[in-house]
């Protein structure tokens, strides 16, 4: 069984309902969710002229390989109305694989671990809450240490447990 860490988020429509729907579809299409972080709110990163995001980290088990999981996540995004017409633009839902076991893998479709983990507080805060001692397989630092060393100053607020 593979252990997969995801970050889910969005900033359009009913953000809380979208997270709940994404969790339901992930359970149904990919595998059982074992852990969830609190929900965090943050201003948009990069393209800042858009509504604030809600984000949550999940850990799940699946028998699928990483590329199959990514294909399933993209299907869920499309089914929930995700449009990719503006880079780093607003979205109903965004589903990213952060870690897949301790796999280090990259092709034109997917990079694992997610290449921008260490630079994004909105990813690290929910990860460090849920799996503080998980070791980044390339940087050889825990999520907790990555958060402590993160230079991203964008405020991230815990919205709910």
N, C-alpha and C positions, 0 to 999 in steps of 0.2 A: 504494500500500500504506500502510495506517495503522499508526503506531507507538503502542502502547498500554502504559501502565504500570499494573500491578495490584498490590494487596497481598492476599495470601491468609493466612488464619490460622484457628486453632481451638483449643479447650481441652477437648474431650470425646473420649473413646475413645482410640485409638492416634493421637496427634497427628501423629507423623512419617508414618505410613501414610496418614493423611487428606490431608496436604500432597502426598504423592507421587501419590495418586489424583486429587486436584484438578488437578495439573499434567498428568497423562496425559489427563484429560478436556478440559482447556483446549486442549491441542495438537490433540486429535481434533475438537473442536467449533468452535473459534474460529480457531486458526492457530498457526504455529510459534513456539516460544519462543526468543528470541535471547539473552537474558541472565537470570541468576538471581542474587539476593543470597545471602548466608549466611542461615541460619535463626537467628532471634532469639527469646529467651524473655523474657516480661515478665508482671508481675502484671496482673490484669484492670484495665481503665481504666473509671472510672464506677461500675458495679456491682461492687464489689470482693470480695464474698463468693462467690467461685467459683474454680476452678482457674486456674493460670497459662496463658497463651496462647503458642503458637508462631506466629511470623509470618515471611513471606518476600515479597520484592518480585520481580516478574517483568516483563520487557519482551518483548512479542511483536509480530509483524506480522500484520495481518488485512486482508482486503478488505471486511469488514463495517463498517457505520456504528456509532456509539456506542450508540444505542438497541438495535440488534440484539445487540451484544456484551453489553449489560446483561441482556437477555432470556436469552441463552445462559448467562450466569453464574448467574442465578437458577434456571434449569433444573438446572444442575449442583448448586447448593446443595440444592435440593429432592431431587434424586436421591441425594445423599449424606446425607440425613436431617436437614437444617437445619430447625429449628422457630423461628418468630418469635413465641413466646408471651410472652416476658419481654424488655422493652426492655433492650438492652445485656447480655443474659443469656448463659449458656453456649451454645456452639454447636459442632457437629462441624466446620463449615467456614464461613468468611465470605470472600466474594470481592468486592473493591471495585475499581472503576476509579479510579485516582488521577489520571492524565493520559491524554488521548487527543490525540495530536499536540500542537498548542498551542491546541486548541479551548477556547473559553469558551462554555458552554452550560448552560441550566437549564430544566427543566420539572417537572411534578409527579412524574415518574418518576426523574429523574437530574439530578445537578449535576456538571459537569466544569469545572475540576478539582475534586477532592473538597474540600468546604468546610472540612474540619478538619485538613488536612495540617499547617499551620504550628503547630498546638497539640499535636501528638501525636508524641512521641519514638519510639514503637514503629513509626510509619510512616516517619519521617524517617531513622532509622538505616539500615534496609536500602536505602532510596532513595538516600541519600547515598553509600553504599558502591557501589552499582551505577551510578548516574548522577549523580555529584556536581555536574556543570556544567549539568545540565538546568535550564532557566529556567522558573520558575512564571509562567504567562502573565498573571496578574493582579497578583501581588505583585512581579514583576520581580526576584526573587531566585533564586539557584541553590538546589538542594536542600542543598548544603553550607552555604550562608549561613543557610537556614531552620533547619537543625539547630543551628548555632552560636547563633542567636537564640532558640531554642525555650525557653519557660519551664516546660515539663513536666519535673518532677523524678522521675517514675516510672522506676526503674531498668530498663534494657534490656540483656540479656546476649546476646552472640554464643554460640549453641549449637553450630553447625557451619558449615563452609565449603561 
